Amino acid sequence: MAVLAAAQLLDELMGRHRNTNPNEKIKKPNWEDPEYCKYFMVKFCPHDLFVNTRADLGVCPKVHDDEVKELFEKAESSYKKAQYVEEFLRFCRHMISEVERKIQKGKQRLELMNSKPEGPPMTQAQTEKNQEQVKLLSEKITALVQEAEEAGTRGDVEQAQGLMKLCDRLKEEKEQLIKQQENSHWSMTAELAAAQEKQMEVCPVCGAFLIVGDAQQRIDDHLSGKQHVGYFKLRQAYEEMTEAREKEQQEKEKKRREERERERSVRGGGLGSDRRDRERMERDRERDRDRSDRDRGERDRERGDRDKDRERDKERHRSSREEKSSRHEERDRDREREKERERDRDKDRDRDRERERERKHRKERRSSHERSRRRSRDRERDRH
């Protein structure tokens, strides 16, 4: 990061071609080269907005050049230029959706703090007792999971499933205790905030917590801060460019309609041509409506990401238990196959041992027969 920052500083002071030889031919800049920052050419680079803040994106790895930016602005409209603009809008939309999630979480937190607690806050002794119960439940859950794995290893699927169900009930009880403790914590926080008589609010631009009725100096410091100004600039640029693009599309559609009207007047067609023109105009309206629906759908899709993530978590939680049971069954089948292979290997070993014993017996019989023949020859020799 420090090397990139130093290189960019040197480029600004001495130019991009500071290391080239005097006789070397300098290449003319081209905005289509991949070394230049697309965001900087379109509007501005988001990496420069949040320097030394919590939302710092780091140093941009691309080159920022005012001359190249001017070439980009003077260039004629093309597919690649429109693609650069679309990438800039997509990045801005991503940053805005992230800060919108942060704002929503901050509002939920304030609502929880300002809402009436379900019960009085827990005492220190009750809190310690609650923590001990949570610890005991965690140990029981760990032991039950280990027993379920051992039962699955033995092939007792029913016992493993029963232990997992009991484990799920203990997990629910543990979550209730943790929620009760969190509610007590928020209740104490709300009482402390009420005692201090300070109401909080969430900044609708950057998501920071502000004190209602705070000193004007602090409010001005927040409004002029890098994070607030950066998100405000992102939102403003996104809205302006989106409106400009919509106006451009409307003007193009208006020109197309005017051209069709002129063609129809010049052609002087009858009823059939009027019908075809009306159908063509209706198709164009449908196409524009679909385009606006797609843009609106993208925004709705971004808002619905949180709900989808929650549904995925629930589905993942449900499927994890099914995967565990299926994993245990597959493990049991693998063990059975391994046992069969082990039995086959034992049979092969028994056959090999039996063959080895037979070979030894045959060898011993041959050797005994050979000794008896030698003795008989020796006796014959002694007689003679």
Phi, psi and omega in degrees: 000314181295323180295317179296318179297318179294321179294318178295322178296318178295323177297322179291324182279318189246354181095162182291330186261038183290336183260003182279154178286154181298327183271353183282139180284129183272131179284136178289142181290145179224126185291346180276352179294141184288351183282345183267148183285124181290319183296319181295323180290323182289307183215291178200164180266123180297340179294338181272357187274325191242040182292132178061035173235178179293332180266022183298127180266000182086182181280135179291130181283352181264171183268134175255115183227124180293326179294317178294323177298321178294321176297321179296318181292326180277345183292151179288159181295134180211172180295320181292321178295317176296327178293322176298315179297319180295321178295321177296316179295322179295320179293317178298318179297322178295315179297319181292320178294325177295315181288332176294321175297319178297318179296318180297318178296320178296320178294319177297322179295318178293321177298321179292322179290323182274346180285160180287126182294153180292334180201176179293154179295149183284147175283175180296319180295318179295322178296317178296318178297318178298317179295322177296320179295320178297320179295316178297318179296322178297318178296318179297318181297318179297317179295319180295321178296320178294318178297321179296321178294319177296319178296320176295325177295322178287343182099005179271086185290321182297316179296321179296318179294320177298319178294324179291324176296317177297322178297321178295320178295320178294325177296319177297318178297321178295318179297323177296319178295319179295320179296320178298319178293321178294320178298321177296321179296314179294327177296316177296322179295319180294319178296321179294319179294321178294324179294324179281349178057045178236116177266138183253157174216161181257132178293124183287356182259308186247351177083010179281154178276131180237152177267127180293131179074025180288170180299145183297329179297317179292321178296318178295321177298320179293316182294332179265004179290157183298319185292315179295314180296322181296312180292325177297319179294321177299311181298315182297315180296318181296315180295316181297315182291325178294316178296320179296321179293321178295318178297320179297319178295320178295320178294319177298318179294322178296318178295320178297319178296318179297319178296320178294323178296318179295316178299321181291321179292321178291319181292326179063036182292167180266216186292322182294319178294321176300318180296317179297320178295318178297320178295320179295318178296322179294321177295321178296319177297318178298321180295318177294321179295320178295322179295316178293324177295324178295317178297317179293325180293326177297318179294318178295325179295321178293322178292327182276001179297322181297316179296321179294321179298318178297317179296322178295321178297316178297316180295322178295324179293320179291318184287336181296320178294319178296320179296323179297313181296317178294326177295319178297317179297317179296323178295320178297317179297320177298320179295320178298316178297322179294321177297319178297316178297322178295319177297319178297319178296321177298319179297318179297320178296317178299318179297318179297318178297319180297318179296320180296319177296319179296319179297319178296317179299316179297320180295317179296320179296319179296318181293320178295320178296321179294320179295319179297322179294321179296317180300317181296321178294321179295320179296317179299320181293321179294323179297316180286000000 
